[in-house]
Amino acid sequence: MIKSRVINALPLLFVAFLISCEDKKLQSPEHKIDLFADERHEGTAYVMSEEECYDQSQMVIASSDVKLVDSSSGRGKAVFIYKIHSGELVKTTRDSAVNYPLEFLSNYKLKLPKDSMYLYLQKLNGYRFIAKEKNLKYQWLKGASVYTVGKENK
């Protein structure tokens, strides 16, 4: 009686062993399936050219008098607030005149050159409480880089 139970249980144990081996094979790193491989580009960021920045911005100012006045990092998104003390209005689609000093917001720290640079700005989206407190209307154009005035950038 005991032998018959062992003989009947032996195929069940064999099947369970095979199933467990198949599970381990599917979990191994060589069988990794990436469903979003086409959409993932780790370590690469798109940086717009100078012409693209100019075309997509709502305001372009040439200035050499830009300073970082406030920043917040640690919780949530990093926020940097810059002040333009003086500058030349190159392009505008919203306001015909700009009152200086003008402050704008950026989501990342800008590498400010010592020379005059172009500031590519767009209408501020979100940041309702910061905008009200600091009287901000513009933010740095996402994907734009810092380009100096009068030099060819490659």
C-alpha positions as CSV (number, residue, x, y, z in Angstrom):
1,M,0.0,0.0,0.0
2,I,2.8,2.4,0.8
3,K,4.7,1.4,-2.3
4,S,1.6,2.2,-4.5
5,R,1.2,5.6,-2.9
6,V,4.9,6.4,-3.6
7,I,4.6,5.1,-7.1
8,N,1.5,7.2,-7.7
9,A,3.1,10.3,-6.1
10,L,6.3,10.0,-8.1
11,P,4.9,11.4,-11.4
12,L,3.3,14.3,-9.5
13,L,6.7,15.1,-7.9
14,F,8.4,14.8,-11.3
15,V,5.9,17.3,-12.9
16,A,6.3,19.7,-10.0
17,F,10.0,19.6,-10.4
18,L,9.8,20.3,-14.2
19,I,7.4,23.3,-13.5
20,S,9.8,24.8,-10.9
21,C,12.7,24.5,-13.4
22,E,10.7,26.3,-16.1
23,D,9.8,29.1,-13.6
24,K,13.5,29.6,-12.8
25,K,14.3,29.7,-16.5
26,L,11.8,32.4,-17.2
27,Q,13.2,34.5,-14.2
28,S,16.8,34.3,-15.4
29,P,18.3,37.6,-16.8
30,E,18.9,36.1,-20.2
31,H,15.1,35.9,-20.8
32,K,14.4,39.6,-19.8
33,I,11.7,41.2,-21.9
34,D,11.6,45.0,-22.1
35,L,8.2,46.2,-23.2
36,F,9.3,49.8,-23.5
37,A,12.7,49.4,-25.2
38,D,11.7,51.8,-28.1
39,E,10.7,54.6,-25.7
40,R,13.6,54.5,-23.2
41,H,16.7,56.5,-24.0
42,E,18.6,56.5,-20.7
43,G,21.3,59.1,-20.2
44,T,20.3,61.2,-23.3
45,A,18.6,64.5,-23.2
46,Y,17.3,66.4,-26.2
47,V,19.0,69.9,-26.5
48,M,17.4,72.3,-29.0
49,S,19.5,74.2,-31.5
50,E,19.6,78.0,-31.4
51,E,17.1,78.3,-34.2
52,E,14.6,75.9,-32.6
53,C,14.9,77.8,-29.3
54,Y,14.2,81.1,-31.0
55,D,11.2,79.6,-32.9
56,Q,9.6,78.0,-29.9
57,S,10.1,80.7,-27.3
58,Q,7.5,83.4,-26.7
59,M,10.2,85.9,-25.6
60,V,13.9,86.2,-26.3
61,I,16.1,88.6,-24.5
62,A,19.8,89.3,-25.0
63,S,21.4,90.2,-21.7
64,S,24.7,89.9,-19.8
65,D,23.2,91.0,-16.5
66,V,21.5,87.8,-15.2
67,K,21.8,86.5,-11.6
68,L,20.5,83.6,-9.7
69,V,18.4,85.1,-6.9
70,D,16.6,82.1,-5.3
71,S,16.5,78.3,-5.5
72,S,14.7,75.5,-3.9
73,S,15.8,71.9,-4.1
74,G,15.4,68.8,-1.9
75,R,11.6,68.2,-1.9
76,G,9.9,67.7,-5.2
77,K,11.2,69.4,-8.4
78,A,14.1,71.8,-8.2
79,V,13.2,75.4,-8.9
80,F,15.7,78.2,-9.7
81,I,14.6,81.9,-10.0
82,Y,16.8,84.2,-12.0
83,K,16.7,88.0,-12.3
84,I,17.4,90.0,-15.5
85,H,18.5,93.5,-14.5
86,S,18.8,94.8,-18.0
87,G,18.7,93.5,-21.6
88,E,17.6,93.9,-25.2
89,L,14.3,92.5,-26.3
90,V,15.0,90.4,-29.4
91,K,11.6,88.7,-29.9
92,T,8.2,88.8,-28.2
93,T,4.8,87.3,-28.9
94,R,3.0,88.4,-25.7
95,D,4.3,91.8,-24.3
96,S,5.5,94.7,-26.5
97,A,7.5,96.2,-23.6
98,V,9.5,94.6,-20.8
99,N,10.0,96.2,-17.4
100,Y,13.3,95.5,-15.8
101,P,14.2,93.9,-13.4
102,L,12.4,90.8,-14.7
103,E,12.4,87.5,-12.9
104,F,11.9,84.1,-14.5
105,L,11.8,80.5,-13.3
106,S,13.9,77.5,-14.5
107,N,13.7,73.8,-13.5
108,Y,17.4,73.4,-13.7
109,K,20.5,75.5,-12.9
110,L,21.7,77.4,-15.9
111,K,25.4,77.8,-16.7
112,L,25.6,81.5,-17.0
113,P,28.4,82.8,-19.2
114,K,30.3,86.0,-18.5
115,D,29.4,87.3,-22.0
116,S,26.0,88.4,-23.1
117,M,23.6,85.5,-23.6
118,Y,20.2,84.8,-25.1
119,L,17.3,84.0,-22.7
120,Y,14.6,81.8,-24.2
121,L,11.4,82.3,-22.2
122,Q,7.9,81.0,-22.4
123,K,4.7,81.6,-20.4
124,L,4.8,80.2,-16.9
125,N,2.8,77.0,-16.6
126,G,2.0,75.8,-13.1
127,Y,3.8,77.1,-10.0
128,R,0.8,79.1,-9.0
129,F,1.9,80.0,-5.5
130,I,5.5,80.9,-6.4
131,A,4.3,83.0,-9.4
132,K,1.9,85.0,-7.2
133,E,4.5,85.6,-4.4
134,K,7.4,86.5,-6.8
135,N,5.3,88.0,-9.6
136,L,6.6,85.6,-12.2
137,K,5.2,85.4,-15.7
138,Y,7.9,83.5,-17.6
139,Q,9.9,80.3,-17.3
140,W,12.9,79.0,-19.2
141,L,12.1,77.1,-22.4
142,K,12.3,73.4,-21.7
143,G,15.1,71.8,-23.7
144,A,16.8,75.1,-24.5
145,S,20.5,75.5,-23.9
146,V,22.4,78.7,-23.0
147,Y,23.7,80.4,-26.1
148,T,26.0,83.4,-26.1
149,V,25.3,86.4,-28.3
150,G,27.4,87.0,-31.4
151,K,29.3,83.6,-31.4
152,E,28.5,80.7,-33.6
153,N,27.3,77.7,-31.5
154,K,27.8,74.2,-32.6
